[in-house]
Amino acid sequence: MGYSCSDGCSGHEAGYEWAEENDIDDPDDCEGNSDSFIEGCQAYAEEKQAESHAHADED
């Protein structure tokens, strides 16, 4: 899972960190002015969804 960086990794990392700080768990909630920022946000959200599904499967 994950994305490769579009234009260097700074935007990707910023999007990932922003999503983490804002507890984003839906990739559709990711918006921004750069593809790399959005991809970073989506990567975090998809990881959160995967974790959520893994925990649900354990129950």
C-alpha positions as CSV (number, residue, x, y, z in Angstrom):
1,M,0.0,0.0,0.0
2,G,1.1,3.6,-0.3
3,Y,2.0,6.0,-3.0
4,S,5.3,7.1,-4.5
5,C,6.0,10.7,-4.3
6,S,4.8,12.9,-7.2
7,D,7.0,16.0,-6.9
8,G,9.6,15.1,-4.3
9,C,8.4,13.9,-1.0
10,S,7.9,17.1,1.0
11,G,4.3,17.6,-0.2
12,H,3.6,13.9,0.4
13,E,5.0,14.1,3.9
14,A,3.1,17.3,4.6
15,G,-0.2,15.7,3.5
16,Y,0.5,12.6,5.6
17,E,1.3,14.7,8.7
18,W,-1.7,16.9,8.1
19,A,-4.0,13.9,7.9
20,E,-2.4,12.4,11.0
21,E,-2.9,15.7,13.0
22,N,-6.5,15.9,11.8
23,D,-7.3,12.2,12.3
24,I,-8.4,11.8,8.7
25,D,-9.7,8.3,8.0
26,D,-11.4,8.7,4.7
27,P,-9.3,9.3,1.6
28,D,-12.2,11.3,0.1
29,D,-11.7,13.9,2.8
30,C,-8.2,14.8,1.4
31,E,-8.1,18.0,-0.4
32,G,-5.3,20.4,-1.3
33,N,-3.5,22.3,-3.9
34,S,-0.9,19.7,-4.9
35,D,-1.2,16.1,-6.0
36,S,1.6,15.1,-3.7
37,F,-0.1,16.6,-0.6
38,I,-3.4,14.8,-1.5
39,E,-1.5,11.5,-2.0
40,G,0.1,11.8,1.4
41,C,-3.2,12.5,3.0
42,Q,-4.8,9.6,1.2
43,A,-1.9,7.2,2.2
44,Y,-2.5,8.0,5.8
45,A,-6.3,7.7,5.5
46,E,-6.0,4.3,3.8
47,E,-3.6,3.1,6.5
48,K,-6.2,4.2,9.1
49,Q,-8.9,2.3,7.3
50,A,-6.8,-0.8,7.1
51,E,-6.0,-0.6,10.8
52,S,-9.7,-0.2,11.5
53,H,-10.6,-3.2,9.4
54,A,-7.9,-5.3,11.1
55,H,-9.2,-4.5,14.5
56,A,-12.8,-5.2,13.4
57,D,-11.7,-8.6,12.1
58,E,-10.1,-9.4,15.5
59,D,-13.4,-9.0,17.3
